[in-house]
Amino acid sequence: MLLIVIMIILVLSSYYYVNNRIYIPLLLFGVLIGVVIQRSSFCFVTAFRDLFYGPEFRRSISIHKGIILGLLIEVSRIAVAKYKGFIDPLSYVNPVNLTNIVGGILFGFGAVLVGGCGSGSLWRLGEGHIIVLPGLITTVLTYPIFATYIKVSVVKIFPPLLLGWDIGLLMIYLFIFLYLAFIFS
């Protein structure tokens, strides 16, 4: 099996080397990330499920610690970059509207039915769990349709611009603290 994977990577690498050289490091980086995700059994859905009912409670807590640490680092980094003017304050601010809510509910039901999120489903499929295949196919086929045909224009909301940087960031850090308190309660 490993030999087949290596052959596929070599064929893809030679194809991308001939056509566009930028994809070779991206392909290798993707393979590396995939191996790390598979070896660590990383999945957001199972991490939340195991908080309440599951055999791997300790692994779930360590995933949530990583999520919280990543949130703290990235919120602080992006806030400084936006405050200093390196990044436009409204870039990467997506509006929350009805399509987000409906999509979140559909994703939640699909993740429960399949037994994992996108990353968890991918590594499970790589391990031979065919039951996740309908969920991945559905995701791949429906995402472009919904992204193309369902467009809602609403106002973008960025709390630091509305409330000021100090109050806006305080709200974001308060949300992260509440998440931390929920995880360890």
BAVEX-584457 format. One record per residue: residue in one letter; chain; y, x, z negated of N, C-alpha, C, CB in turn; residue number from 1. Coordinates in steps of 0.02 Angstrom, whole numbers, plus 50000, padded with zeros to 5 digits. Glycine has a CB too. Example, Ala and Ser with C-alpha at 12.3 -4.5 7.8 and 13.67 -1.06 7.14 Angstrom:
REM residues 2
[site "a", "A", [49716, 50660, 49610], [49775, 50615, 49610], [49835, 50660, 49610], [49776, 50565, 49548], 1],
[site "s", "A", [49888, 50642, 49646], [49947, 50684, 49643], [50002, 50645, 49606], [49970, 50704, 49714], 2],
END
This chain:
REM residues 185
[site "m", "A", [49940, 50041, 50000], [50000, 50000, 50000], [50063, 50044, 50000], [50000, 49953, 49939], 1],
[site "l", "A", [50062, 50095, 49958], [50120, 50141, 49954], [50131, 50174, 50021], [50109, 50193, 49900], 2],
[site "l", "A", [50077, 50191, 50056], [50083, 50222, 50122], [50117, 50176, 50172], [50014, 50242, 50148], 3],
[site "i", "A", [50102, 50111, 50169], [50134, 50063, 50213], [50209, 50059, 50199], [50102, 49993, 50205], 4],
[site "v", "A", [50227, 50057, 50135], [50298, 50055, 50116], [50335, 50117, 50141], [50306, 50047, 50040], 5],
[site "i", "A", [50304, 50175, 50132], [50335, 50237, 50155], [50343, 50237, 50231], [50293, 50298, 50133], 6],
[site "m", "A", [50294, 50212, 50267], [50298, 50208, 50340], [50355, 50161, 50361], [50231, 50184, 50370], 7],
[site "i", "A", [50361, 50104, 50328], [50415, 50057, 50345], [50483, 50089, 50332], [50408, 49991, 50304], 8],
[site "i", "A", [50490, 50124, 50276], [50554, 50157, 50260], [50569, 50211, 50312], [50551, 50188, 50189], 9],
[site "l", "A", [50519, 50249, 50333], [50530, 50300, 50384], [50551, 50270, 50451], [50467, 50343, 50393], 10],
[site "v", "A", [50519, 50215, 50471], [50536, 50183, 50534], [50607, 50156, 50531], [50486, 50126, 50550], 11],
[site "l", "A", [50624, 50121, 50476], [50692, 50095, 50469], [50744, 50151, 50466], [50697, 50051, 50406], 12],
[site "s", "A", [50727, 50204, 50430], [50774, 50260, 50425], [50787, 50292, 50493], [50748, 50313, 50377], 13],
[site "s", "A", [50735, 50300, 50533], [50745, 50330, 50600], [50785, 50283, 50645], [50678, 50347, 50632], 14],
[site "y", "A", [50773, 50217, 50639], [50811, 50169, 50678], [50885, 50172, 50660], [50784, 50098, 50668], 15],
[site "y", "A", [50899, 50171, 50595], [50969, 50171, 50573], [51002, 50239, 50585], [50973, 50154, 50499], 16],
[site "y", "A", [50963, 50293, 50585], [50991, 50358, 50600], [51016, 50360, 50672], [50939, 50413, 50588], 17],
[site "v", "A", [50979, 50330, 50718], [50999, 50329, 50788], [51059, 50283, 50798], [50940, 50306, 50832], 18],
[site "n", "A", [51060, 50225, 50766], [51112, 50175, 50779], [51174, 50182, 50735], [51083, 50107, 50770], 19],
[site "n", "A", [51164, 50190, 50671], [51221, 50194, 50626], [51199, 50231, 50563], [51248, 50123, 50608], 20],
[site "r", "A", [51226, 50290, 50553], [51202, 50334, 50499], [51220, 50310, 50429], [51229, 50402, 50510], 21],
[site "i", "A", [51268, 50265, 50422], [51289, 50244, 50355], [51234, 50206, 50319], [51351, 50200, 50360], 22],
[site "y", "A", [51187, 50175, 50356], [51137, 50133, 50324], [51081, 50173, 50290], [51107, 50087, 50375], 23],
[site "i", "A", [51072, 50236, 50307], [51018, 50275, 50277], [51028, 50283, 50202], [51014, 50344, 50310], 24],
[site "p", "A", [51086, 50306, 50178], [51094, 50310, 50105], [51092, 50242, 50071], [51160, 50345, 50087], 25],
[site "l", "A", [51118, 50191, 50105], [51116, 50124, 50076], [51044, 50099, 50070], [51157, 50075, 50119], 26],
[site "l", "A", [51003, 50113, 50120], [50933, 50093, 50118], [50898, 50129, 50060], [50899, 50109, 50185], 27],
[site "l", "A", [50908, 50193, 50054], [50876, 50231, 50000], [50901, 50208, 49932], [50888, 50305, 50009], 28],
[site "f", "A", [50966, 50193, 49926], [50994, 50168, 49863], [50963, 50099, 49847], [51071, 50162, 49868], 29],
[site "g", "A", [50954, 50057, 49897], [50923, 49992, 49887], [50851, 49999, 49863], [50925, 49952, 49950], 30],
[site "v", "A", [50814, 50045, 49891], [50745, 50057, 49870], [50745, 50081, 49797], [50711, 50109, 49916], 31],
[site "l", "A", [50791, 50126, 49780], [50795, 50152, 49712], [50811, 50096, 49662], [50848, 50207, 49707], 32],
[site "i", "A", [50860, 50054, 49679], [50877, 49998, 49635], [50818, 49950, 49629], [50939, 49961, 49662], 33],
[site "g", "A", [50783, 49937, 49685], [50725, 49893, 49683], [50670, 49920, 49638], [50698, 49884, 49753], 34],
[site "v", "A", [50658, 49985, 49640], [50607, 50015, 49597], [50627, 50008, 49523], [50596, 50089, 49614], 35],
[site "v", "A", [50691, 50021, 49508], [50714, 50014, 49439], [50708, 49942, 49415], [50787, 50038, 49433], 36],
[site "i", "A", [50728, 49894, 49456], [50724, 49824, 49436], [50651, 49803, 49427], [50758, 49779, 49490], 37],
[site "q", "A", [50607, 49825, 49471], [50536, 49807, 49464], [50505, 49839, 49403], [50498, 49827, 49528], 38],
[site "r", "A", [50518, 49903, 49391], [50487, 49937, 49335], [50513, 49911, 49268], [50499, 50012, 49340], 39],
[site "s", "A", [50575, 49887, 49267], [50604, 49862, 49204], [50593, 49787, 49195], [50678, 49878, 49200], 40],
[site "s", "A", [50564, 49754, 49245], [50554, 49681, 49244], [50619, 49644, 49231], [50502, 49661, 49192], 41],
[site "f", "A", [50671, 49665, 49265], [50738, 49638, 49254], [50745, 49569, 49286], [50792, 49686, 49281], 42],
[site "c", "A", [50763, 49519, 49246], [50774, 49452, 49272], [50819, 49414, 49223], [50706, 49414, 49283], 43],
[site "f", "A", [50875, 49388, 49248], [50921, 49351, 49204], [50891, 49287, 49177], [50984, 49335, 49242], 44],
[site "v", "A", [50854, 49251, 49219], [50826, 49187, 49197], [50776, 49197, 49141], [50793, 49151, 49256], 45],
[site "t", "A", [50731, 49245, 49148], [50683, 49256, 49094], [50716, 49284, 49032], [50628, 49303, 49116], 46],
[site "a", "A", [50771, 49321, 49040], [50807, 49346, 48981], [50836, 49288, 48941], [50863, 49394, 49002], 47],
[site "f", "A", [50863, 49237, 48975], [50889, 49179, 48939], [50833, 49136, 48912], [50935, 49138, 48984], 48],
[site "r", "A", [50779, 49128, 48950], [50723, 49088, 48927], [50691, 49119, 48865], [50670, 49081, 48982], 49],
[site "d", "A", [50682, 49184, 48865], [50649, 49217, 48809], [50691, 49218, 48746], [50631, 49288, 48828], 50],
[site "l", "A", [50755, 49204, 48751], [50796, 49197, 48690], [50772, 49137, 48648], [50870, 49188, 48708], 51],
[site "f", "A", [50751, 49084, 48682], [50732, 49023, 48647], [50656, 49015, 48640], [50760, 48963, 48683], 52],
[site "y", "A", [50622, 49031, 48694], [50550, 49021, 48695], [50519, 49072, 48741], [50532, 48948, 48716], 53],
[site "g", "A", [50490, 49122, 48713], [50460, 49172, 48757], [50431, 49230, 48718], [50510, 49197, 48805], 54],
[site "p", "A", [50385, 49263, 48749], [50350, 49317, 48715], [50389, 49382, 48712], [50285, 49329, 48748], 55],
[site "e", "A", [50440, 49390, 48753], [50474, 49454, 48758], [50546, 49448, 48731], [50475, 49478, 48830], 56],
[site "f", "A", [50552, 49427, 48669], [50617, 49416, 48639], [50657, 49481, 48634], [50610, 49385, 48570], 57],
[site "r", "A", [50625, 49536, 48614], [50661, 49600, 48607], [50686, 49626, 48674], [50615, 49653, 48575], 58],
[site "r", "A", [50647, 49619, 48727], [50670, 49640, 48793], [50729, 49597, 48815], [50612, 49636, 48845], 59],
[site "s", "A", [50726, 49533, 48798], [50780, 49488, 48814], [50845, 49509, 48780], [50762, 49416, 48794], 60],
[site "i", "A", [50840, 49527, 48717], [50900, 49550, 48680], [50928, 49613, 48712], [50883, 49563, 48606], 61],
[site "s", "A", [50886, 49659, 48733], [50912, 49721, 48763], [50944, 49707, 48831], [50856, 49772, 48770], 62],
[site "i", "A", [50919, 49659, 48869], [50951, 49640, 48932], [51020, 49611, 48917], [50909, 49589, 48971], 63],
[site "h", "A", [51025, 49569, 48866], [51090, 49539, 48849], [51139, 49591, 48823], [51080, 49484, 48798], 64],
[site "k", "A", [51114, 49641, 48787], [51159, 49696, 48765], [51187, 49732, 48826], [51121, 49746, 48720], 65],
[site "g", "A", [51146, 49743, 48876], [51169, 49774, 48938], [51220, 49731, 48974], [51111, 49789, 48983], 66],
[site "i", "A", [51209, 49666, 48976], [51256, 49620, 49008], [51323, 49623, 48972], [51229, 49547, 49008], 67],
[site "i", "A", [51322, 49621, 48906], [51384, 49622, 48866], [51420, 49689, 48876], [51369, 49611, 48791], 68],
[site "l", "A", [51384, 49744, 48875], [51415, 49809, 48885], [51446, 49813, 48955], [51364, 49865, 48875], 69],
[site "g", "A", [51410, 49789, 49005], [51437, 49789, 49073], [51499, 49746, 49079], [51384, 49765, 49122], 70],
[site "l", "A", [51499, 49688, 49047], [51558, 49644, 49048], [51618, 49678, 49015], [51543, 49578, 49012], 71],
[site "l", "A", [51607, 49709, 48958], [51662, 49743, 48923], [51692, 49799, 48966], [51639, 49770, 48856], 72],
[site "i", "A", [51648, 49839, 48996], [51672, 49895, 49037], [51709, 49870, 49098], [51613, 49940, 49058], 73],
[site "e", "A", [51680, 49823, 49135], [51710, 49800, 49197], [51773, 49758, 49186], [51660, 49760, 49237], 74],
[site "v", "A", [51773, 49715, 49135], [51833, 49676, 49121], [51891, 49723, 49104], [51821, 49626, 49063], 75],
[site "s", "A", [51878, 49773, 49063], [51931, 49820, 49045], [51954, 49861, 49105], [51906, 49867, 48990], 76],
[site "r", "A", [51907, 49885, 49145], [51924, 49926, 49203], [51965, 49886, 49254], [51861, 49954, 49236], 77],
[site "i", "A", [51943, 49826, 49270], [51978, 49785, 49320], [52046, 49763, 49293], [51936, 49725, 49339], 78],
[site "a", "A", [52049, 49747, 49228], [52113, 49726, 49198], [52164, 49782, 49202], [52102, 49705, 49125], 79],
[site "v", "A", [52144, 49843, 49188], [52191, 49899, 49193], [52212, 49909, 49265], [52159, 49964, 49165], 80],
[site "a", "A", [52165, 49907, 49312], [52181, 49917, 49383], [52228, 49862, 49409], [52118, 49918, 49425], 81],
[site "k", "A", [52218, 49800, 49387], [52262, 49746, 49409], [52330, 49749, 49374], [52230, 49678, 49395], 82],
[site "y", "A", [52330, 49767, 49311], [52393, 49772, 49273], [52437, 49828, 49300], [52378, 49783, 49199], 83],
[site "k", "A", [52406, 49884, 49318], [52444, 49941, 49345], [52463, 49933, 49418], [52404, 50004, 49336], 84],
[site "g", "A", [52436, 49882, 49451], [52453, 49869, 49521], [52410, 49903, 49572], [52523, 49888, 49532], 85],
[site "f", "A", [52354, 49934, 49550], [52309, 49965, 49598], [52272, 49914, 49640], [52260, 50010, 49562], 86],
[site "i", "A", [52261, 49855, 49610], [52226, 49799, 49644], [52271, 49738, 49638], [52155, 49786, 49612], 87],
[site "d", "A", [52274, 49698, 49691], [52311, 49636, 49689], [52281, 49591, 49634], [52308, 49599, 49758], 88],
[site "p", "A", [52324, 49563, 49590], [52297, 49523, 49534], [52254, 49463, 49555], [52355, 49498, 49493], 89],
[site "l", "A", [52264, 49437, 49614], [52224, 49379, 49635], [52164, 49399, 49678], [52266, 49331, 49672], 90],
[site "s", "A", [52153, 49463, 49690], [52094, 49482, 49728], [52033, 49476, 49682], [52100, 49555, 49756], 91],
[site "y", "A", [51979, 49455, 49710], [51916, 49443, 49675], [51921, 49388, 49622], [51892, 49508, 49642], 92],
[site "v", "A", [51969, 49344, 49629], [51974, 49286, 49585], [51952, 49226, 49627], [52048, 49276, 49556], 93],
[site "n", "A", [51896, 49198, 49608], [51869, 49142, 49646], [51882, 49077, 49608], [51794, 49151, 49659], 94],
[site "p", "A", [51901, 49025, 49644], [51915, 48961, 49611], [51851, 48928, 49587], [51953, 48915, 49658], 95],
[site "v", "A", [51857, 48892, 49532], [51801, 48853, 49507], [51813, 48781, 49530], [51794, 48857, 49429], 96],
[site "n", "A", [51765, 48754, 49567], [51773, 48686, 49591], [51706, 48651, 49590], [51803, 48685, 49662], 97],
[site "l", "A", [51703, 48592, 49618], [51642, 48551, 49616], [51583, 48586, 49650], [51655, 48485, 49648], 98],
[site "t", "A", [51596, 48622, 49704], [51540, 48655, 49738], [51509, 48709, 49694], [51564, 48686, 49804], 99],
[site "n", "A", [51549, 48743, 49653], [51521, 48792, 49606], [51476, 48759, 49555], [51577, 48830, 49570], 100],
[site "i", "A", [51497, 48701, 49530], [51458, 48666, 49480], [51393, 48640, 49509], [51499, 48608, 49450], 101],
[site "v", "A", [51396, 48609, 49568], [51336, 48583, 49601], [51289, 48641, 49619], [51354, 48543, 49664], 102],
[site "g", "A", [51318, 48695, 49644], [51277, 48753, 49661], [51243, 48784, 49600], [51319, 48805, 49695], 103],
[site "g", "A", [51279, 48786, 49544], [51250, 48812, 49483], [51192, 48770, 49458], [51302, 48818, 49429], 104],
[site "i", "A", [51200, 48704, 49463], [51147, 48659, 49442], [51086, 48666, 49487], [51171, 48585, 49442], 105],
[site "l", "A", [51098, 48669, 49553], [51042, 48679, 49600], [51007, 48746, 49589], [51067, 48675, 49672], 106],
[site "f", "A", [51047, 48798, 49577], [51018, 48864, 49564], [50977, 48862, 49500], [51073, 48917, 49559], 107],
[site "g", "A", [51002, 48828, 49448], [50965, 48824, 49385], [50898, 48789, 49394], [51007, 48787, 49333], 108],
[site "f", "A", [50898, 48732, 49429], [50835, 48697, 49441], [50787, 48740, 49483], [50847, 48631, 49477], 109],
[site "g", "A", [50814, 48773, 49534], [50772, 48815, 49576], [50744, 48874, 49537], [50811, 48840, 49636], 110],
[site "a", "A", [50785, 48904, 49494], [50762, 48961, 49455], [50707, 48940, 49406], [50820, 48993, 49417], 111],
[site "v", "A", [50713, 48880, 49377], [50661, 48855, 49333], [50597, 48842, 49371], [50684, 48792, 49297], 112],
[site "l", "A", [50603, 48811, 49430], [50543, 48796, 49470], [50508, 48860, 49493], [50562, 48753, 49530], 113],
[site "v", "A", [50547, 48909, 49515], [50517, 48971, 49540], [50497, 49017, 49483], [50567, 49007, 49586], 114],
[site "g", "A", [50532, 49014, 49427], [50516, 49056, 49370], [50556, 49119, 49366], [50444, 49073, 49372], 115],
[site "g", "A", [50613, 49122, 49400], [50654, 49181, 49396], [50715, 49176, 49440], [50615, 49242, 49414], 116],
[site "c", "A", [50761, 49222, 49430], [50822, 49225, 49471], [50807, 49263, 49536], [50880, 49259, 49432], 117],
[site "g", "A", [50859, 49279, 49573], [50849, 49313, 49637], [50816, 49381, 49629], [50915, 49322, 49671], 118],
[site "s", "A", [50842, 49422, 49583], [50812, 49488, 49574], [50742, 49484, 49546], [50856, 49531, 49528], 119],
[site "g", "A", [50732, 49439, 49498], [50665, 49431, 49470], [50615, 49406, 49521], [50667, 49385, 49411], 120],
[site "s", "A", [50638, 49359, 49564], [50593, 49333, 49616], [50576, 49387, 49667], [50626, 49274, 49651], 121],
[site "l", "A", [50623, 49430, 49683], [50609, 49483, 49732], [50557, 49532, 49706], [50673, 49521, 49749], 122],
[site "w", "A", [50564, 49555, 49643], [50513, 49602, 49620], [50447, 49568, 49606], [50537, 49637, 49556], 123],
[site "r", "A", [50448, 49504, 49588], [50384, 49468, 49580], [50348, 49461, 49648], [50396, 49398, 49548], 124],
[site "l", "A", [50387, 49447, 49700], [50357, 49442, 49766], [50328, 49510, 49787], [50409, 49418, 49818], 125],
[site "g", "A", [50363, 49563, 49771], [50338, 49630, 49785], [50273, 49646, 49748], [50389, 49682, 49769], 126],
[site "e", "A", [50264, 49615, 49690], [50202, 49625, 49653], [50146, 49579, 49675], [50215, 49615, 49578], 127],
[site "g", "A", [50161, 49532, 49722], [50109, 49489, 49748], [50110, 49418, 49723], [50044, 49519, 49734], 128],
[site "h", "A", [50161, 49398, 49686], [50166, 49329, 49661], [50194, 49285, 49718], [50211, 49325, 49598], 129],
[site "i", "A", [50149, 49255, 49756], [50169, 49216, 49815], [50205, 49152, 49796], [50107, 49200, 49856], 130],
[site "i", "A", [50199, 49130, 49733], [50230, 49067, 49713], [50306, 49068, 49719], [50210, 49050, 49641], 131],
[site "v", "A", [50337, 49127, 49718], [50410, 49131, 49723], [50434, 49130, 49796], [50434, 49195, 49689], 132],
[site "l", "A", [50389, 49135, 49843], [50408, 49137, 49913], [50447, 49075, 49937], [50347, 49146, 49956], 133],
[site "p", "A", [50426, 49014, 49919], [50466, 48956, 49941], [50537, 48957, 49914], [50432, 48891, 49919], 134],
[site "g", "A", [50546, 48980, 49853], [50613, 48984, 49825], [50656, 49035, 49861], [50610, 49001, 49752], 135],
[site "l", "A", [50628, 49092, 49878], [50667, 49143, 49914], [50683, 49120, 49985], [50628, 49209, 49916], 136],
[site "i", "A", [50635, 49089, 50019], [50648, 49064, 50086], [50702, 49010, 50085], [50583, 49035, 50118], 137],
[site "t", "A", [50698, 48965, 50036], [50749, 48913, 50030], [50817, 48943, 50018], [50731, 48865, 49973], 138],
[site "t", "A", [50821, 48994, 49976], [50885, 49027, 49962], [50913, 49060, 50025], [50877, 49080, 49907], 139],
[site "v", "A", [50871, 49096, 50061], [50893, 49131, 50121], [50915, 49082, 50175], [50837, 49176, 50148], 140],
[site "l", "A", [50883, 49025, 50180], [50900, 48977, 50233], [50960, 48933, 50214], [50841, 48933, 50248], 141],
[site "t", "A", [50967, 48915, 50150], [51020, 48867, 50132], [51086, 48901, 50116], [50998, 48826, 50074], 142],
[site "y", "A", [51085, 48962, 50092], [51149, 48993, 50073], [51198, 48998, 50132], [51136, 49063, 50046], 143],
[site "p", "A", [51177, 49023, 50191], [51225, 49026, 50246], [51250, 48957, 50268], [51194, 49062, 50306], 144],
[site "i", "A", [51207, 48907, 50264], [51227, 48839, 50284], [51282, 48814, 50237], [51167, 48791, 50283], 145],
[site "f", "A", [51270, 48819, 50171], [51319, 48795, 50124], [51383, 48836, 50125], [51290, 48795, 50053], 146],
[site "a", "A", [51377, 48902, 50134], [51436, 48944, 50136], [51479, 48931, 50198], [51416, 49018, 50134], 147],
[site "t", "A", [51447, 48911, 50252], [51483, 48898, 50315], [51514, 48829, 50317], [51436, 48906, 50373], 148],
[site "y", "A", [51477, 48778, 50296], [51499, 48710, 50307], [51532, 48676, 50248], [51442, 48669, 50328], 149],
[site "i", "A", [51525, 48702, 50189], [51557, 48671, 50131], [51614, 48716, 50109], [51506, 48660, 50072], 150],
[site "k", "A", [51674, 48698, 50128], [51735, 48735, 50112], [51781, 48690, 50072], [51770, 48763, 50176], 151],
[site "v", "A", [51800, 48712, 50014], [51847, 48675, 49973], [51904, 48722, 49956], [51812, 48647, 49907], 152],
[site "s", "A", [51965, 48701, 49971], [52022, 48743, 49955], [52055, 48717, 49891], [52072, 48745, 50014], 153],
[site "v", "A", [52056, 48760, 49842], [52088, 48744, 49778], [52130, 48803, 49757], [52036, 48725, 49724], 154],
[site "v", "A", [52168, 48794, 49705], [52211, 48847, 49680], [52170, 48896, 49639], [52269, 48818, 49637], 155],
[site "k", "A", [52182, 48960, 49649], [52148, 49011, 49610], [52180, 49017, 49541], [52149, 49079, 49647], 156],
[site "i", "A", [52138, 49022, 49490], [52164, 49027, 49422], [52142, 49094, 49393], [52139, 48968, 49379], 157],
[site "f", "A", [52190, 49133, 49370], [52176, 49197, 49338], [52213, 49196, 49271], [52199, 49258, 49383], 158],
[site "p", "A", [52177, 49188, 49215], [52210, 49178, 49150], [52264, 49228, 49132], [52159, 49179, 49097], 159],
[site "p", "A", [52255, 49294, 49145], [52310, 49339, 49127], [52375, 49326, 49164], [52289, 49409, 49140], 160],
[site "l", "A", [52372, 49300, 49226], [52434, 49284, 49261], [52466, 49220, 49234], [52421, 49278, 49336], 161],
[site "l", "A", [52426, 49173, 49212], [52453, 49110, 49187], [52479, 49117, 49116], [52400, 49057, 49189], 162],
[site "l", "A", [52442, 49152, 49074], [52459, 49155, 49002], [52490, 49221, 48981], [52397, 49144, 48962], 163],
[site "g", "A", [52493, 49269, 49027], [52514, 49336, 49009], [52453, 49379, 48999], [52559, 49336, 48946], 164],
[site "w", "A", [52461, 49444, 49009], [52404, 49489, 49006], [52373, 49492, 48937], [52425, 49558, 49027], 165],
[site "d", "A", [52413, 49491, 48885], [52385, 49497, 48818], [52344, 49435, 48799], [52441, 49507, 48767], 166],
[site "i", "A", [52369, 49375, 48810], [52333, 49314, 48792], [52274, 49304, 48839], [52380, 49253, 48795], 167],
[site "g", "A", [52282, 49317, 48903], [52228, 49309, 48951], [52169, 49354, 48936], [52253, 49322, 49022], 168],
[site "l", "A", [52183, 49418, 48923], [52129, 49464, 48906], [52098, 49446, 48839], [52154, 49535, 48905], 169],
[site "l", "A", [52139, 49424, 48792], [52112, 49403, 48727], [52063, 49345, 48737], [52170, 49382, 48680], 170],
[site "m", "A", [52079, 49298, 48782], [52033, 49243, 48796], [51968, 49268, 48825], [52066, 49193, 48843], 171],
[site "i", "A", [51971, 49315, 48871], [51911, 49342, 48903], [51869, 49379, 48851], [51929, 49388, 48961], 172],
[site "y", "A", [51901, 49421, 48810], [51864, 49457, 48758], [51836, 49409, 48706], [51909, 49509, 48724], 173],
[site "l", "A", [51871, 49354, 48691], [51846, 49304, 48645], [51783, 49272, 48673], [51900, 49250, 48631], 174],
[site "f", "A", [51783, 49257, 48738], [51723, 49229, 48770], [51665, 49278, 48764], [51737, 49213, 48844], 175],
[site "i", "A", [51677, 49343, 48775], [51624, 49393, 48770], [51599, 49397, 48698], [51648, 49462, 48794], 176],
[site "f", "A", [51645, 49393, 48649], [51625, 49394, 48579], [51583, 49332, 48562], [51688, 49396, 48533], 177],
[site "l", "A", [51601, 49273, 48588], [51562, 49213, 48575], [51492, 49219, 48606], [51597, 49151, 48603], 178],
[site "y", "A", [51488, 49250, 48665], [51424, 49263, 48696], [51382, 49309, 48652], [51434, 49295, 48767], 179],
[site "l", "A", [51413, 49362, 48626], [51379, 49408, 48581], [51355, 49372, 48518], [51425, 49467, 48562], 180],
[site "a", "A", [51397, 49330, 48489], [51378, 49293, 48429], [51321, 49245, 48444], [51439, 49254, 48402], 181],
[site "f", "A", [51322, 49213, 48503], [51268, 49168, 48522], [51202, 49205, 48529], [51285, 49132, 48588], 182],
[site "i", "A", [51203, 49264, 48558], [51142, 49302, 48570], [51111, 49323, 48503], [51157, 49365, 48613], 183],
[site "f", "A", [51152, 49344, 48455], [51125, 49369, 48392], [51123, 49316, 48337], [51166, 49427, 48369], 184],
[site "s", "A", [51133, 49253, 48354], [51128, 49201, 48302], [51057, 49177, 48292], [51172, 49142, 48319], 185],
END
